[in-house]
Amino acid sequence: MNDVAHRGAAIYIKPVLGAYDLVVVRLSNSVAWRCPRDLMLEQYDDHLGPNHLDVGPGTGWYLAHSKRAPDSMITLMDLNPHSLDSASAHLGTVAHRTVAADVLDPLPESIGPMDSIAANFLVHCLPGSWSEKGEAFRHLADRLTDDGVFFGGTILGRGVDHNLAGQGLMALYNKLGVFHNRDDDAPGLEATLRVAFQDVTVRVVGTVALFTARQPWR
């Protein structure tokens, strides 16, 4: 299973990341998934804590444009060193560190406890069923403070109406192994989050489920 995740992450080479902000953050979000980037940026503004973990940060666009406390410390975690380098460069002088790790494995001991954790546009890239994706939620819950928040957004494959652009991208990305979300639905996401967290909210905008989860089960 982890080999599948590694193969999917490998697509994010430097040329791809160079076009990511325009193609994914600006165009795909608004046109294909119908969930504008500003809605996800609001989640960062609302939930970003002083000690924050960002899993699968992409280019770091949301972190770079979010409202952060002056003394905040950000940890970037990803399988792909190119993504870590891109996000790190985007953050510039903002205090941060990078960790190469797989969220489907238990997190390194150096991570946590975290006041906030984001997994934005990560879950639809994780292989497997909701039960298998739920391993990531449990690993993250283990590193969240009791009063912290886990948040993010994920593109759904079921229970939503994809337009032509969304259908085309869904088919392409799943064929390439970048996405693994044909069977992902909002009820399944909420139920899986509730295995790891006591307080869960899921809101569907377009074909994206925006979620927050609090109070990890101990």
N, C-alpha and C positions, 0 to 999 in steps of 0.2 A: 504493500500500500504506500509506504513512504517513497519507494522508487517512482511510483506514479506521480506523486507530488513533486518530486525533484525534477522529473522530466517536464512537467507543466511549467514549473518556475523558470526553467532554463531558457524559455523564449525571451525573457526580459534581458536582452543584450543592450549595449549602449545605443545603437541606432533606434531600437524600439522605444527605449526610455526617452530618447530625445524627442519623439513625437507624442509621448504619452499624455502630456498635459493638454495638448490640443485635441488629439483624437479621442481620448478616454474621458478626461476630466471635463472638457468643455462640450465636445460634440456628442459622443455616445451617451453621456448622462442625460442630456436634454432631448436628443432626437430619438435614440433607440430605446433607452430605458425609461424616459419621461420622469426622471427624478433629478432636477437641476442640482449642480454642485453646491449651490448656496444652502440647500437644505442639509446637506451633509456637513458643510462648514459650520452651520448653526450648532450641530451636535458637538463639534469640537469646542466651539465657544462656550457652550453650556456645561460641558462635562470635563474639560481638560483639567486635571489635577496637577499639583506641584511636582509629583513624582509619577511620570506617565510612561507607559509602555505602548508602542505602536507596532503591531504585528502585521507584516506585509504592507509597509508604508508607501509602496510605489515610488514616486519621485519625491515624496514628502510635501506635495503641494498644499494639502490641508493643514499640516503642521506649520508650514511656513507662513500661511495666511491667517492662522487662528490667533485668538486672544490668549496670551499666555501670561502667567505670573512672572515677574522679573527674575525670581530666583528658582524657576522651574528647572527640572532635570528630565530630559527625555531619553528613553532607551528605544532604539530602533532594532527590530528583530525580523530577520528574513532568511530564507534559504539561499537567496541569490546575492552574491557579493556586489554585482552591478547595481542592484536595487539599493543596497545599503550605501554604496558610494554615491549614487544619485541623490538619495534622500539626505545624506549627510551634507553634500554640497549645497542643497537647497536650504538647509537650516543655517549654513554659514557659521556665524559666531554664537548662535544659540547653544547653550550648554547641552551636550548630548553625547551618547556613546552608541556603538553598534555591536550587535551580537548575532552571529550566524548560528541559527538553530531552527529546528522543525517543531511547529506548534503541535503536531500529532504525537510528539514525544514529550515526556516530562521536561519542564523548563529547567535550564541551568540554575544552580543554586544561587548564582550571583544576581538573579533577577528577583526583585520583590523585597518587601511588600510594596505594591503599587497603589497609588490613590486613584488612578484611572488607567484603563486599558482600552485601546481601540483595535478593532479588526474590521477595517472599512474595505469592502470589496475583496475580502479574503475568503469568506466561507464558501462562495460559489466556486472557488478554485480548489477546495479540498475534496479529495476523492472519497467515494463511498456513500453509504446510506446516512441518514440522520444519526443513527446510533454510532456509526464510525466517526462522523464529524463531531459528535458530542464529546469525544475524547479531548479534542482541542478546548472545548468549553470548560471541561473539568480541570485541565492543566492550568488554564488561565485563572479560573476561580481560586485555585490553590495559592496564587500569587497576588490576589487582590485583598486590600485591607477590608475589614468588616464593614466600614462605611464608604467603601469605594464604589466605582461604577464601571461596568463593562459596556461598551457601546459600539455601534457600527452600522453597516448596511450591506445587504447581499442581494444579488439578482436572483429572482425566482424563476423556476421553469414550469411550475404547475400552479393552477388557480389564478392566473393573471392573463391578460390579453396582450400578447406581443404584437406590435405592428410589423410591417414588412422589414424594416431595418433591424428590429430586434430579432425577428425570426431568422434572418440571414446571419447575423452575428452569433446568435445562440448556436445555430447549426455548425458554423465554422469553428467557433472556439471549442465546442464540445468535441468536434472531430479532431482538432489539433491537440486535445488533451489539456488545454488551458483552463477550460471550465469543466466542472463535473456537477451540473445542476439541473439536469433534465427532470428529475423527480423532486426537486426541492420545492416545498410549499410553505406558506406562512404558518399554518397550524403545526406542521412538523417542526419548524424552527422554534416556535414558542414552547412546545412540549419538550424539546431537547434542551433548551435553555433552562427550563424549570427543573431539570434533573440536577443542575449545578448551582442554580440561584433561586432564592425564595421570591424575589420581586422582579417580574419580567413584564415589559411592554413591547409590543410589536405593532408597527404602523406601516401599511403598504401604500407607497406612492408610485404610481405607474407600475412598473414591474419590479420595484425594489422594496425590500422589507427593511425598514429602519428600526433598530432595536436598542433597548437599554436593559441592563440586568444588574441587580443589586443584591446585597445580603447573601454572600456565598454560603452554601451548606457546608458545615464543618463536620 
